[in-house]
Amino acid sequence: MDFYELATACADAIKEHRNEEYAIVSHMDADGISSCAILSTALDRMGVEHTYQCIKLNEIASVSPAENMLFADLGSGQQDLIRETFPSSRITIIDHHQFETSLFEHHFNPFCTGHDGGKEISGSGMAYFLSRALDPRNTDLSALAIVGAVGDMQSLWGRLEGLNRVIVEDGRRAGVLSADPDLLLYGRFTRPIFKSLQYFSDPPIPGISGSESNAIALLSQLGITLRGDDWRTPSDLTLAEKQVLGTEIIQRILHELPPEFVALAPSLVFGEAYTLVCEDRYSPLRDASEFSTCLNASGRHGCPEVGVEVAKGNRGVYYDKLMQLLARHRRRLARGIELVHARGIERLDHVQYFDGTGISDTLVGTIAGLLLGTPGCDPYTPLIGFTPSDDRTVKVSVRCSKLLVRRNLNMGCIVRVVSRKYGGTGGGHAFACGAFVPLEHITPFLADVSSEIGKARA
Ligand SMILES: [Mn+2]
């Protein structure tokens, strides 16, 4: 069976039982929330009664059973548990994570048909292809699939590829998405240009990253005005201004970029930006990456359903609530960064770390990512943050520059192996991953991670 045949087989099974009850169980990150919104919209359109919930990975066992269950952006790695916990439910798994063996007939995963779920499609992309198989008119849901893909960092090197590309083309044709060459600055529609510049950090722009006044000075020097009627955002720049600014950023980056990465410099600054063209001009939902931040904020502050409803197109009170969650998210991140600055970042041979006690275990990774590439933190050494998750367990989050992946460093593998050695669990991406480690083992854990990085570099 090829990819599209598998989508059709799973869709046909759902149609066959359309008069029964359904429960969608999805992951509570941006990709999972997008997946949930796509599936819920597709079921709504078919008139299928359903509930949904977005959960953490370790909460599967406490989900109540339903006649039909759709697991999204999770499940492939938890098939044994799902079979045990829901013996009399009809199960469909829609996921993109790697797994060992497939136990379910309706298991829609790119690895089943030779596609790479790490690079070319996310959970929301899989939910999209299933929805499209349910009804070809569902191509307007492609925009949400791109929000999930970007949230899962599949456009890390500036452009979505593989099956994600098919979704981008569907989105263009449906008139809901545009994909244009642009500066890879965060906050294209919502931030003053100098703020976007100040926060550009992978790799850091020497003298500019982390400094508002220097970012402002650079823009003036380049003749780029900061204000029109209001602060100008990156999206307000003319093409010529973008070229001038991009070229300047590349030149500055080159001063401190390790020589092996020099050829990559342009791809770190210029890439493809994904715009949800039906959203308002200066809305944080207009840029796929900012939309995914909003969804993440809803999940991390315990209200994923607010994200799901907004993603389904329900605005009004849900939108207001989502903006409140986003503001809370930003405040908590700023407070976390202050806390780490006060405590300091420590260093071992091949890793830097901070004690994040006091920071929520759902935010410590994001904070590590924000600290990397700021003054006081080496941009080319992985950074670990840890914080208690309960009385006996520590949540460990690791972030490193995406450039280190080009040195074949895979932090996801290292963290998985070392956490297992100490009776914990962990894994994730090569540049962003995490683990739960028993409290008493945190010191040797850090030392082992450092020596494993050293071995990988040797
Ligand atoms: Mn995912």
Boltz pocket constraint, residues with backbone or C-beta under 6 A from the ligand:
constraints:
  - pocket:
      binder: B
      contacts: [[A, 31], [A, 32], [A, 73], [A, 96], [A, 122], [A, 123], [A, 124], [A, 152]]
      max_distance: 6.0
